[in-house]
């Protein structure tokens, strides 16, 4: 690390954030045990209306913060802009609803140094719920990024989904891995479509970033020392939103495989319809929502087999 450069870059991408939730995020960053001279904080304002006022939102926090603007709407261009602005070799991706535990940044830097073969890693994500949650909604929380796999580290270089693969919330990633991700986005059709853009609830960008680590000889890891709260707005637990989310997850699975050059089995309408009663028998009412994943998978897999690339 060159003199004067931060050891850690925190990148937060946001579009029209809810100010009360953003305040919780900033408060959590202001309480970090890692000295502020050791990290930088980059907020990427992804075409918010009105634009974010850095002096206003930083008032009372005194964070090592700067705001950059990315006019192209979407998480992928926003993250790529943040990465281009980052000066550290280790980066932490923070969403505008992530409330980090006070030692998160310090632990992230220590883990990165103690385990040089880890290219991307994350940890425990607890729910911070807005309002009362019904039992069937609690079953859907893992699909909203809530996870806790216990106190043991889980590490692997297997190029597939597993508990070791970090989600986007709080992901710690090395510069080389992010650069490989950017290379994917620029060179492979469909890679830029994996992130959320407007109302399209796709979700594979985080996986593509994490799996870029394997292409460079790194592993991914679940590190339970890392803990954060995920503020979940009431509307995200409604049936309609969850069904659209799972539909997007199903599509994203196929698109990600296509980008990575992996084959995808094509599902027929008959096969998908036959899964509905199985889902409901296994999971009860939430099974009907989870079935939307099958529908999204079917739609995208048929497009891939019909056209050779996703549509």
N, C-alpha and C positions, 0 to 999 in steps of 0.2 A: 504494500500500500504506500503510495507516494505521500510525501508530507502535505498536509492541508486537505487531503481528500477524506471524505467520511468512510467509515468502516461498513456502514449499512445504509441502504436506501429504502425508504418506505414509500410505496406507490399506492395512491388511492385514486381510483377512477370513479367519477360520479356524474350523473345527469339529473338535474332538478332534485337534489336531495331534500328529504324532510329535515328541516332545520333542527327540530328537537332531537332527532335521532343522530344527526351529524354532530351535535353538541356532545352527546354521550361518547361518540367515537373520539372526538378531540380531547375530551376529558381523560379518557383512558390513555391516550398517547402522552398527555401532559404528566401523567403519573409514572411513566416508565423509569425503571431503575438504571437503565443505560444512560450514561451522561449525554446530554444534548449535543455536546461538541463531537460526539462519535457517530452521529447519524443525521441524515437529512430526510425531509418529509416533502414529497412532491404530490400535490393534488392536481389531477388532470380534470379540468372542467370540460366535460364532453357536451358542449353546446347547450348549457343550461340557460334558461330564460326566467329571470334576468341572470346575467353572468355573476359568478361568485365574486364577492368582495373580500380579498384576502385579509386586509386590515381589520375588517369587521368580524369575520369568523375567528380570527386568531386573537381577538381582544380578550385578555385575561388568561391566555394559555401560554403565550410567548414560545410557541413551537418553532423549530428550525424549518420553517415552511415556506414554500413558494408555489404559486399557482401558474400552471401553463394551460393553454386552451387548445383543444382539439375539435375543430369544426365538423369533422366527419363522424356522424353518429354511429355508435357501436362500441362494444367492449374491446374488440380486437384493435381497431385504430387507436383507441384511448390508451390501452396498455402499451402498444408499440411506441406511442408518443412518450409515455412515462419512462419506458426503458431507455429511449434515446436521450432523455434528460438526466437519467440516473448516473451518478459518478462512482458508486461503490461496486465491488465485485459480488456482493451478496445483497439480494433484494427481498423485500417482504411485500407481498400483494395483500392489501387491505381493502375490503369493501366498505361502502359508506354506511353499513349497518353492523360492523364488527367492533366489539368492545373488548379490547385486549386486556389480559391480566397484566399487572404492573411489571412483571419480570419477562414478558414475552420477547421483547427485542434483545434483552441481555441473553436469555436462554437461546434464542435463534442464532445469535453470533457465536456463542460457545459451542453449540452443536455443530455448526458449520466448520469450526476450526478443529474440533475433536474428531470429526468424521469426514475427512476430505473426500471420501468416495461417494458421499451423498450428494446427488445433484438437485433434488427437490424433496421437500418434506413438509409435513404439517402435523397437527396434533388434535387435541380434544376441542370440540365445538359444542357449547351448551346453548340451549334455547333461552332466549329472553322474550317471553310471550306478551303480546298486547291483548289483554282481555282474557275471558274464560275460554278454555279449550276443552272440547268434548273428547271422550275416549277414542272415537274413530279418527279424530284429527291428530291425536298423539301418535297414532300408528304411522302417520304420513310424515312425521318430522324428519326421519332420515333422508327423505327425498328433497328436503329443504336445506340439506347441509349439516344437520345435527348428527354428531357422532361421538362415541366414546368407546374405544375398544379395550379399555383397561389400562393397567399401569406398566405393561411390558412393551418394549419397542418392537416394531414389526418392520423388517427391512427386506427388500427383494429387488432383483433386477429383471424379474419376469415381465415381459412386455405384454401385460394384460391387466384388466382391472383386479384390484385386490385391496385389502385393508391398508397396505403400505402406500397406496397411491394418494397423494394429498389432493384435497379439494382447493378451489381458488381462494376461499376465505382463509387468510393468514398464511398462504403458501410461501415458503422460503425457498428461493431458487438462485442458483449461481448464474453469473453473467453468460458463461459459455452456453448454458442450457437455454437461456432466453434467446440468445443469438441464433441457436439452432431452430427454435420455435419461429422466429421471425423469418428465417430461411424457408421453412415450410410454408408459411403464409404467402410469401412472395412467389414461390416456385410451383406450388401444387394447387390445381383447381379444387375449389371446395373448402380449402383450409380456412379461408377468411369467413366462411359462412357458419362456422361452428359456434361463435359467440352470440349472445343476445344482441338483437338489433331491433329497437322499437318494440313491437308486440310479439315478435317471434321468440318463443321461449326455448331456444336451443342452448345446449349446455356442454358441448364437448371441447371447448377451447382449453379449459383447465386440464383436461386429460391429455390433450395434445402437447401442452407445455410440459407437463410432468413426464410424458413418455419421450419427449425429446432428450431427456437425460440418458435413456438407455442407448441412444444412438451415439453417445459420446463416452460410453463405458462407465457411466454413473449408475447408482441405485436410487430408488425412491424409498421413503420411510415414514412410518407413523411414529412420532416422538411425543409421548404423553406429557413431557415437561411443558409443552406448549399448550396453553389454554386460552380460549376466548369465548365471549358471549356473542350469540348471533341474534340480533333483534329481528323478530318475525312479526311483520305487520298483520293485522287482523285479516285483511283481504287475501293474503296469501294462503290462508287455511280454508278458503271457500271451495266448494266442490268444483265450480267451473274453472277457477284458476289452477287447481291441482290437476284436473284432467288435461288442461292445455299444457301444463308443465310436464306431465308424464308422456304425453304425446310428443313433445319436443325432445324428451330424453330418448325415446325410441328412435326417432329420426336421427338424433345426434350420434347414437351408437353406430348406425350404418354409415353415416358420413365420415365418422372418425376412422372406421375400418377401411373405407374407400381411400381416404387420404394416406393412410399408412400402408396401403397396398395389400390389405388382408381380405380374404374372401368372405362374403356374407351370404348365408342361406336365404333364398327367397321364400316368403310365406304367402300362401294363398288365402283368399277370403274365408274359405271353409275352415282352414287351420286356425285362423285368428278367431273366428266365431266359436270354435270348439273350446277355446281357451277361457272364454268368459265364465261359464259355470264353474270351471276349475278354480279360477281366480276368486270367485265369490265364495265357493265352498271353503277355500283355504284361508281367506282373509276377511270374510264377511263383507260388509258394506264397502270398505276401502278397496276391495278387490275390483269393483267396477271402475274405480279410478286408475288402479294399477294396470288394468286391461288397456287403458289408453296408450300405454307403452307399446303393447303388441300392435295396436293399430298404427302408431307412428312408425314402428319398425317395418310393418308390412308395406306401407305407402312408400317409404324411402327405398326399401330393398327391391321392390318392383320397379321403381324408377332406375335404380342402378343396373338391374339386369336388362331393362329395356333399352337404356341409352348408353350404358357403359360407364357413365358418371352420374352423380346425383343431380337432381333438378331442384 
